[in-house]
Amino acid sequence: MFEAVKLTYCHSDALLVDATLNCLSILIRTRPNTSGRIINSVLNFNPLKLANSPMTPKNKVLMRSMEKTTRMFLTHLLKR
């Protein structure tokens, strides 16, 4: 799972990463056997580590968006 997110981000498509993160809660609910691996991948995901060195304002907004989506995903998991 983490490799797919990494490949997606390398192509600078943060919207696709956000969409993937949004779908993960459904996968966790429907496939409890893989929930541990999904949660570990999300916890290990660090978008700043994958970012290019010159942080443009657009990249900063995309990073914040991914971080916010990740926080919402984890908060959603804690509530259920």
Helices and strands as residue ranges (DSSP letters): H 2-10, H 14-30, G 32-34, H 35-44, H 47-50, H 57-79
